[in-house]
Amino acid sequence: MSSVPPAFAAYGEEELEQAPAFGPGKSGEFEATLVREKGGETRLLREYTRVPYHLTGTLDVDPADGLTTLCLQEPTGGVAQGDRHSIDVTARERARAHVTTQSATKVHSMQANYAHLDATLTAEPGSHLEYLPGPTIVNENARCLQTVSVDFSEDAVVVVGDVLVPNGLSNHEPFAFDHYASHIEARHDGELVCVDAVDLQPATGVPADAATMGKYGVVGSLYIFAPTVEISPLTDAIHDRLETDGDTMTGVSELADGVGVAVRVLGNRMTDVSDAVTAAWDETRSATLAVGAPEDRWY
């Protein structure tokens, strides 16, 4: 797993009355290696899952040529205190894959410790890898750390998306969770090219201030790493697509050295933010795969 910030390391020292952290059913793992066959199809070369993750094969219904879909299932009903979940996906040369989840990730209320959701993505030359799980719903008193590490080769494409929904399943005041932090770090052929972090701790800083989320209650992000794609036209296309939406506030920026694009979306409804992230993903696919996002999948 990725490194843990000091605040969450301190939470991790808190003992749990029920099953301990990393205990049975609380340490979910998913590992997958994908390869592109001579016939053009992408297949699983290796796959390992441990409860609470479950994978029922692959789905080959994507309109993009040779792209397969992995839909992770979590039959336990959500993420609880002390849970540690990790995903590690490698797309070998020319492989094309879309990794998503069956539904939103529900982070339940907590009394001690915290939950860590970690993803490691590796894209080898010529591959196309998308990691677009369902929204993360963080409930009252929850502590949740999300970390993503990306390593991509020169002519690979990696797309990572996330939507945070505070208190989406309760009637409590907005931002009643204890602590939420997300961190994404990307390397291009081993060289660090992007670091982005969101750290929200309502007890010490009000998320609704103008410098954080203002009047909005839901935040979405999309990161596109594509060093061989013409980034300026893609940035303009995403900006033009999103600026006409009056229900959200968006920002679209080119990453340093032309390696990709970062998109941030603020809104008051999960559907509005998810739709905006999906629109940005659709523009990305048009530029990288010459085909849009599947109509039957959310972002």
C-alpha positions in Angstrom: 0.0 0.0 0.0 1.0 3.6 -0.4 2.4 5.6 2.5 0.0 6.7 5.2 -0.1 10.4 6.4 0.7 10.9 10.1 -2.9 11.7 11.1 -4.1 8.4 9.6 -1.1 6.5 11.1 -2.3 7.7 14.5 -5.8 6.6 13.8 -4.4 3.2 12.9 -3.1 2.7 16.4 -6.6 2.7 17.8 -7.8 -0.8 18.7 -11.1 -2.1 17.4 -13.5 -4.0 19.5 -14.6 -6.3 16.7 -12.4 -7.8 13.9 -8.9 -6.1 13.9 -7.6 -4.1 10.9 -6.3 -6.4 8.2 -8.3 -9.2 9.8 -10.5 -11.7 7.8 -12.9 -10.0 5.5 -11.3 -6.6 6.2 -8.2 -6.8 4.0 -9.5 -6.8 0.4 -7.1 -7.4 -2.4 -7.4 -7.4 -6.2 -4.5 -7.9 -8.5 -4.7 -8.2 -12.3 -2.4 -8.4 -15.3 -3.8 -7.9 -18.7 -2.3 -8.7 -22.1 -3.3 -8.0 -25.7 -3.6 -11.1 -27.8 -2.5 -11.4 -31.4 -6.1 -11.3 -32.5 -6.5 -7.9 -30.9 -8.5 -8.8 -27.8 -7.4 -8.0 -24.2 -7.4 -10.9 -21.8 -6.5 -11.5 -18.1 -3.1 -13.2 -17.8 -3.2 -13.2 -14.0 -5.9 -12.4 -11.5 -6.1 -12.7 -7.7 -8.9 -11.6 -5.4 -9.5 -11.7 -1.7 -12.7 -11.0 0.1 -14.4 -8.5 0.2 -13.4 -8.1 -3.5 -15.0 -10.4 -6.1 -14.6 -10.5 -9.9 -16.9 -12.5 -12.2 -14.7 -12.7 -15.3 -14.4 -9.9 -17.9 -16.9 -8.0 -20.1 -16.1 -7.6 -23.7 -18.9 -5.2 -24.6 -17.0 -1.9 -24.9 -17.2 -0.1 -28.3 -13.5 0.5 -28.3 -11.5 -2.1 -30.3 -9.8 -4.7 -28.1 -10.9 -3.1 -24.8 -12.1 -5.3 -22.0 -14.0 -4.3 -18.8 -13.3 -5.5 -15.2 -16.2 -4.8 -12.9 -15.2 -5.3 -9.2 -17.9 -6.4 -6.9 -18.0 -6.0 -3.1 -20.8 -8.1 -1.6 -20.2 -7.0 2.0 -22.3 -3.8 1.7 -19.6 -1.2 2.2 -16.4 -0.1 3.9 -16.1 -0.2 7.7 -13.6 1.0 10.3 -10.3 -0.9 10.0 -10.8 -2.0 6.4 -7.8 -2.0 4.2 -8.5 -2.5 0.5 -5.9 -2.6 -2.3 -6.1 -2.8 -6.1 -3.1 -3.5 -8.3 -3.6 -3.5 -12.1 -1.0 -3.8 -14.8 -1.8 -3.3 -18.5 0.9 -5.0 -20.6 2.0 -3.7 -24.0 -0.9 -2.6 -26.1 -3.5 -4.0 -23.7 -6.7 -2.0 -23.3 -8.8 -2.2 -20.1 -11.5 -0.4 -18.2 -11.7 -1.0 -14.4 -14.8 0.0 -12.5 -17.0 -1.1 -9.6 -20.5 -2.6 -9.5 -21.8 0.4 -7.4 -20.8 3.3 -5.3 -18.3 2.7 -2.5 -20.1 3.3 0.8 -17.8 4.3 3.7 -19.8 3.7 6.9 -19.7 5.6 10.2 -16.8 4.8 12.5 -15.9 4.8 16.2 -12.2 4.1 15.9 -9.3 3.5 13.4 -9.9 4.3 9.7 -10.4 2.8 6.2 -7.8 2.9 3.4 -8.6 2.4 -0.2 -5.4 2.1 -2.3 -4.9 1.6 -6.0 -1.7 1.0 -8.0 -1.9 1.3 -11.8 0.8 0.4 -14.3 0.5 1.0 -18.0 3.2 -0.4 -20.3 4.0 0.9 -23.9 1.0 1.4 -26.1 -1.6 0.4 -23.4 -4.8 2.1 -22.4 -5.9 1.7 -18.8 -9.0 3.4 -17.2 -9.7 3.3 -13.5 -13.1 4.8 -12.9 -14.8 3.3 -9.8 -18.3 4.4 -8.7 -18.6 7.5 -6.4 -17.2 7.3 -2.8 -20.0 8.1 -0.3 -18.5 9.1 3.1 -20.9 9.0 6.0 -21.0 10.7 9.5 -17.8 10.2 11.7 -16.1 8.2 8.9 -12.3 8.4 8.3 -11.3 7.5 4.8 -7.9 7.6 3.1 -7.8 7.1 -0.7 -4.5 6.7 -2.5 -3.7 6.1 -6.2 -0.2 5.5 -7.7 0.2 5.6 -11.5 3.2 4.6 -13.5 2.9 4.9 -17.3 5.1 4.5 -20.3 5.7 7.0 -23.1 2.9 6.1 -25.4 0.5 4.7 -22.9 -2.8 6.3 -21.7 -4.1 6.2 -18.2 -7.5 7.7 -17.0 -8.4 8.0 -13.3 -11.6 9.3 -12.0 -13.2 9.9 -8.6 -16.4 11.5 -7.2 -16.6 12.3 -3.4 -20.1 12.5 -1.9 -20.1 13.6 1.8 -23.0 12.2 3.9 -24.8 10.9 0.9 -26.7 8.2 2.8 -27.8 10.3 5.9 -29.7 13.3 7.0 -26.9 14.8 9.0 -25.3 18.2 8.3 -23.0 18.3 5.2 -19.4 17.3 6.0 -20.2 15.5 9.2 -17.4 12.9 8.5 -14.3 13.0 10.7 -11.5 13.0 8.1 -11.3 12.4 4.3 -8.1 12.5 2.4 -7.2 11.5 -1.2 -3.7 11.5 -2.8 -2.8 10.7 -6.4 0.8 10.4 -7.6 1.8 9.7 -11.2 5.2 8.9 -12.7 6.0 8.9 -16.4 8.7 6.3 -17.1 9.7 6.6 -13.4 9.8 10.4 -13.3 7.3 12.2 -11.1 4.9 14.3 -13.2 1.8 14.8 -11.0 0.9 15.0 -7.4 -2.6 16.1 -6.2 -4.2 15.9 -2.8 -7.5 16.6 -1.2 -7.6 16.7 2.7 -10.8 17.5 4.4 -11.1 17.5 8.2 -14.2 19.5 9.2 -13.3 19.8 12.9 -10.2 21.8 12.0 -11.2 23.6 8.8 -14.6 24.3 7.3 -14.8 22.6 3.8 -17.5 25.1 2.8 -15.0 28.1 2.9 -14.4 29.9 -0.4 -10.9 28.4 -0.7 -12.1 24.8 -0.5 -15.6 23.9 -1.8 -17.5 27.0 -1.3 -21.3 26.5 -1.7 -20.9 23.1 -3.2 -21.1 19.7 -1.5 -19.8 17.2 -4.1 -16.4 17.1 -5.8 -15.3 15.1 -8.8 -11.8 14.7 -10.4 -10.6 13.2 -13.6 -6.9 12.7 -14.4 -5.7 12.0 -18.0 -2.2 10.9 -18.6 -1.5 10.7 -22.3 2.0 12.1 -23.3 1.7 11.3 -27.0 -1.8 12.9 -27.4 -2.2 16.5 -28.4 -3.0 17.9 -25.0 -4.0 21.5 -25.8 -6.9 20.5 -28.2 -8.1 17.9 -25.6 -8.0 20.4 -22.8 -10.0 22.9 -25.0 -12.5 20.2 -26.0 -13.1 19.3 -22.3 -13.4 22.9 -21.2 -15.8 23.7 -24.0 -17.9 20.6 -23.2 -18.2 21.4 -19.5 -18.5 25.2 -19.4 -22.1 25.1 -20.7 -23.3 23.2 -17.6 -24.9 25.6 -15.2 -25.2 23.1 -12.4 -21.5 22.6 -11.8 -18.3 24.6 -11.5 -15.4 23.1 -13.4 -11.7 23.7 -13.9 -9.6 22.1 -16.7 -5.8 22.4 -16.7 -2.9 21.0 -18.7 -0.3 19.1 -16.7 3.4 20.0 -16.8 5.4 19.1 -19.9 2.2 18.2 -21.8 1.8 14.7 -20.2 -1.9 15.1 -19.6 -5.0 17.0 -18.2 -6.5 17.4 -14.8 -10.2 18.1 -14.4 -12.0 19.2 -11.2 -15.8 19.4 -10.9 -17.9 20.9 -8.0 -21.6 20.5 -7.7 -24.5 19.9 -5.3 -25.7 16.6 -6.7 -23.9 13.4 -7.3 -25.6 13.0 -10.7 -24.5 16.4 -11.9 -20.9 15.9 -10.9 -20.8 12.3 -12.3 -22.3 13.5 -15.5 -19.7 16.2 -15.9 -16.8 13.7 -15.2 -18.4 11.3 -17.7 -18.5 14.1 -20.3 -14.8 14.8 -19.8 -14.1 11.0 -20.0 -16.1 10.9 -23.3 -14.0 13.7 -24.8 -10.8 11.9 -23.7 -11.9 8.6 -25.4 -12.7 10.5 -28.6 -9.2 11.8 -28.6 -7.4 8.6 -27.6 -9.5 5.7 -28.9 -11.6 7.5 -31.6 -14.8 6.3 -29.8 -16.8 7.8 -27.0 -17.7 6.4 -23.5 -20.1 3.5 -23.4 -23.7 4.7 -23.0 -24.6 2.0 -20.5 -21.9 2.9 -18.0 -21.6 5.8 -15.6 -18.1 7.4 -15.5 
